[in-house]
């Protein structure tokens, strides 16, 4: 962790993910300045390739912008980087930060892969 980073974590809503969810909630309670967990009632049972993947991401954004909790302030950030559990950086935080800072603040780097529908 480096100062200035904020993490919002969605844990898959499947039952086998409950232990990981509980451990992350405990960790986040000790690091609440920069680690946030999507609440249990907003967890999505994710099916790879299905809309549930989009829905889980939307829940992260709803949490980040405090859309479901008017008593809470939105999180402060200027870039959103979505990473799945299978995505691991292969370069240092410094290199990631350098590359991201080379783009304008309103840059959208969405990679869409169109696949035929059977």
C-alpha positions as CSV (number, residue, x, y, z in Angstrom):
1,X,0.0,0.0,0.0
2,X,1.1,3.5,-0.8
3,X,-0.6,6.7,0.5
4,X,-3.2,8.1,-1.8
5,X,-4.7,4.8,-2.9
6,X,-8.3,3.8,-2.0
7,X,-9.6,0.3,-2.5
8,X,-13.2,-0.8,-2.9
9,X,-13.5,-4.5,-2.8
10,X,-16.5,-6.6,-4.0
11,X,-16.4,-10.2,-2.8
12,X,-18.4,-12.7,-4.9
13,X,-21.8,-13.4,-3.3
14,X,-21.4,-17.2,-3.5
15,X,-21.5,-18.9,-0.2
16,X,-17.9,-20.3,-0.5
17,X,-16.7,-16.7,-0.5
18,X,-18.2,-15.9,2.9
19,X,-15.0,-16.6,4.8
20,X,-13.0,-14.3,2.5
21,X,-15.7,-11.7,2.9
22,X,-15.6,-11.8,6.7
23,X,-11.8,-11.7,6.8
24,X,-11.8,-8.6,4.4
25,X,-14.4,-6.9,6.5
26,X,-12.2,-7.4,9.6
27,X,-9.1,-6.1,7.7
28,X,-11.0,-3.1,6.4
29,X,-12.2,-2.2,9.9
30,X,-8.6,-1.7,10.8
31,X,-7.7,0.2,7.6
32,X,-10.9,2.2,7.0
33,X,-9.1,5.2,5.6
34,X,-8.3,3.3,2.4
35,X,-10.0,-0.1,2.3
36,X,-13.7,-0.3,1.7
37,X,-15.9,-3.4,1.3
38,X,-19.1,-3.5,-0.7
39,X,-21.8,-4.4,2.0
40,X,-22.9,-8.0,2.3
41,X,-26.5,-7.2,1.1
42,X,-25.0,-5.7,-2.2
43,X,-22.8,-8.7,-3.0
44,X,-23.5,-10.3,-6.4
45,X,-23.2,-14.0,-7.2
46,X,-20.9,-13.5,-10.2
47,X,-21.1,-15.8,-13.2
48,X,-18.1,-15.4,-15.5
49,X,-19.2,-13.8,-18.8
50,X,-22.6,-12.8,-17.5
51,X,-24.2,-9.5,-16.6
52,X,-23.5,-10.3,-13.0
53,X,-19.9,-9.2,-13.7
54,X,-21.1,-5.8,-14.7
55,X,-23.5,-5.7,-11.8
56,X,-20.7,-6.4,-9.3
57,X,-18.7,-3.5,-10.9
58,X,-21.8,-1.2,-10.6
59,X,-22.1,-2.1,-6.9
60,X,-18.5,-1.0,-6.4
61,X,-19.2,2.3,-8.1
62,X,-22.4,2.8,-6.1
63,X,-20.4,2.2,-3.0
64,X,-17.6,4.6,-4.1
65,X,-20.0,7.4,-4.9
66,X,-22.1,6.6,-1.7
67,X,-25.3,6.3,-3.8
68,X,-27.0,3.9,-1.4
69,X,-26.0,5.7,1.8
70,X,-26.8,9.4,1.9
71,X,-25.2,9.7,5.4
72,X,-21.8,8.7,3.9
73,X,-19.6,11.0,1.8
74,X,-18.4,9.7,-1.6
75,X,-14.9,8.4,-1.6
76,X,-12.2,10.8,-3.0
77,X,-10.5,9.5,-6.1
78,X,-9.7,10.7,-9.6
79,X,-9.0,7.4,-11.4
80,X,-10.9,4.1,-11.2
81,X,-9.0,0.9,-12.0
82,X,-11.0,-2.3,-12.1
83,X,-9.1,-5.5,-11.4
84,X,-10.6,-9.0,-11.0
85,X,-9.1,-11.7,-8.8
86,X,-7.3,-13.1,-11.9
87,X,-5.7,-9.7,-12.7
88,X,-2.3,-9.2,-11.2
89,X,0.0,-6.3,-12.0
90,X,3.3,-7.4,-13.7
91,X,5.0,-4.0,-13.1
92,X,5.6,-1.9,-10.0
93,X,3.2,0.6,-8.5
94,X,5.5,3.3,-9.6
95,X,5.3,2.2,-13.3
96,X,1.5,1.8,-13.1
97,X,1.2,5.3,-11.5
98,X,3.5,6.8,-14.2
99,X,1.5,5.3,-17.0
100,X,-1.8,6.3,-15.6
101,X,-0.6,9.9,-15.0
102,X,0.4,10.2,-18.6
103,X,-3.3,10.2,-19.6
104,X,-5.8,13.1,-19.0
105,X,-8.0,12.8,-15.9
106,X,-11.0,12.2,-18.0
107,X,-9.4,9.3,-20.1
108,X,-11.5,6.2,-20.5
109,X,-9.4,3.1,-21.1
110,X,-12.1,0.4,-21.4
111,X,-11.1,-2.7,-23.3
112,X,-14.2,-4.3,-25.0
113,X,-13.9,-7.6,-26.7
114,X,-16.9,-8.3,-28.9
115,X,-17.8,-12.0,-29.1
116,X,-20.6,-13.5,-31.3
117,X,-23.7,-14.6,-29.6
118,X,-24.6,-18.3,-30.2
